[in-house]
Structures are given as C-alpha cells and as structure tokens.
Amino acid sequence: MSQAASLKVTTPHSDIAVLTFDMPGKGANVLSRSVLDELSEHLDHLEKKKDLAGLVITSGKPGTFIAGADLREFATSLDISQQQIIDLCRRGQKLFGRLSQCPFVTVAAIEGVCLGGGAELAIWCDRRILSCHSKTEFGFPEVKLGLFPGWGGTARASRIVGLGNAVEMITSGDSISPEAAYAMGLASQVTAPESSLDAAIQMIRIEQEQGDYLRDRQKWSGPVEISPVELGFLGATASGYIQSQTKGNYPAPLAALEVMVESTGDDIETACKREAEGMSALFGSPVNAALLNVFFLTDRNKKDRGVSDDKVKPNEIGSVSVIGAGIMGSGITAANVKRDILATILDVTPEALASGVRNVLEEVSYNKQ
C-alpha cells in the first residue's frame, strides 16, 4: 500500500500553481526524505509547464508552515561519514535552489511556524509573504541542536537580508516576527491570514510585469555586498559576543559565523559548498548528539501529563539530593531551598562544590530580599 501524499498541487488560475504541504496524520509539516522526494517530483512536473506564471508554496495546517527537518531521521544518521553529510547538504541545497531558478515566479505564503529547513525552503523562493497570524514566526534554530543551516540557509540569508542580520538570526537561533522579517527585507509583504493566497497571486502578477525577481536572482547569486572594513568589524564583534555567551561550550554559532564571513566574496554555489563542508564537522558530534537528546526528552515531557488518576496522591517531599554543582545543579538546589525543602548538593571536587554553594546562596539571598 503506497504512502499517502504529503504535498498536493492545485491551480486556482490556469497559470498559477499552488503547492500545499500537508503531511497526513501529523500535527506539523516536517521535511523528511520522502517529503523531499515528493517536492523534487512536483518540481520536475511544474518546470516543464510552458504556461505557468508562478508557484505559491503554502501549508494546509493552520498555525504551521513547516516546522523544520525530520529530527528523528537526523538522530538515526549521526554515525554517517563526513562525505555523506556533505552529500546530504548538497542534495537539499540543489533541491531548494531550483526554486530560485524556475521559469516562473516562486512565492512562499507563510502562516504559522516556519523554522529550520522550512525557513531555508522559503528563502530560496523569489518572494516571501508572511501572515500576521499570532503563531507566525520565522527562524533558524539549528544552533540550539549543535548545528547551523545546511540547505543553503547561511548562504542565501546573507545575500537577501545582509550579513549582519543573517549572523544575528543564525548564530542566536532566535525566531523573528513577521514585522521584523518585513523590516529587514526577508518578507516582501505581511498580510492578514485570509489574504495570503490572494496576496501571493497578486505578487506573481506584479513580478511577471516588472521583472524585479529576475534582477534579485542575479544579485543574490553573487557575493555579499559589504565593505572590507565593515566585514572585519562585524566578524570581530560577533565573535567576541558569541564567545561571551557560549563560554566555548557550543561550537555551532562560531562555526556558522566563520562560514558566513569566509563566503562573503563567493558566488552562491561556492558559499553553499562551504556551508556543507562546515556542517560535516558538526553533524554527529557529541554536542549535536547531546542536544538532540535534550530536544527529544523535552518534547516527550511536554506530552507527558503524568498520572491522570485522581485517586493517586503524591507523597510529600521533605528533602532532595542533587549530584553536580554546576549551573543546572545549583539552580535546582536553589529552587528547592526557596521552597523550604532540605537540599543536599554533591560534586567531585571541593572547588566545584564551593562554587555551586555560592551560586545557591546568591540566588536564594536575592529572592529572599
């Protein structure tokens, strides 16, 4: 029995195609291998149409455009070779890159969560329209998993919104609002949810008439526009800030910065190759594996509502023991002390224990004032 399709094409007008992501039986769209295969097949068909003015990419799930790549597939591939990692990145880059080379205008009509691989797919389109829906957000959170965007995100974002904006988005992993996306030029328009499709179709008509998208395609395929002085200042200040925030424990933000800075003078193809090679040093690393594990545990805990039987009563907790006096251990200890629960904290060295106790006392004292 064949698997149900996750993408479908409709034609609201004879020269307009709408490609809708809607994974059956899922609460959110993710980019799995099978979904990417479907996308490739649809593009094969659409690129052959001679009478197509434009393609709109949208979602059939309210509140979600595309939540990112399928992380469970990532987790099963952590032991692949560096060359295989590069090949996977290059496959995604070339697939999404087709959206910037189609013989028609491509527009992403985004409502809801658009993150990671979903954001990369969207920035390879000629234009992006973001809905002002309360759940709409756009971001590259890969650094929070010990990675950075590997399907063209670092290369394409730097050329669309400028290196400074791209560095801030990608190295922080934080999402931005539709209004912020519009202000930096990432979004071409912000619309009401019910108007997204009509706005996308209208934008296709305008682009076909004026041809601005063709000029942008040429511009965004070249080097990043930035002076050597500005590049040097940005690289130094961003590196210092990242190191002050990560304390050397998270390599992905600095690696992303390095890739983006070093590829500013490259064309988009060379920049993508650098991105893929940079990803090969991060994917499957101990940090990446640990952060993926944290993600899955957190996601599972969100779904775990505990014991639902009203007859089961929890025992009263009178004391706790915490092993490890680091940031997390001292924070857990302080949280219990503030609730008047007796807490014992342990560590392997007196120095670490003393530092942890100081952190506990500082936090408890501050909150008791």
Buried (B, 14 or more C-beta within 10 A) or exposed (E): EEEEBBBEEEEEEEBBBBBBBBBEEEEBBBBBEBBBEBBEEBBEEBBEBEEBBBBBBBBBBEBBBBBBBBBEBBBEBBEBEBEBBBBBBBBBBBBBBBBBEBEBBBBBBBBBBBBBBBBBBBBBBBBBBBBBBEEBBBBBBBBBBBBBBBBBBBBBBBBBBBBBBBBBBBBBBBBBBBEBBBBBEBBBBBBEBEBBBBBBBBBBBBBBEEEBBEEBBEEBBEBBEBEEEEBEEBBEEBBEBBEEEBEEEBBBBBBBBBBBBEBBBBEBEEBBBBBBBBBBEBBBBEBBBEBBEEBEEEEEEEEEEEEEEEEEEEEEEEEBEBEBBEEEBBBBBBBBBBEEBEBEBEBEEEEBBEBBBEBBEEBBEEEEE
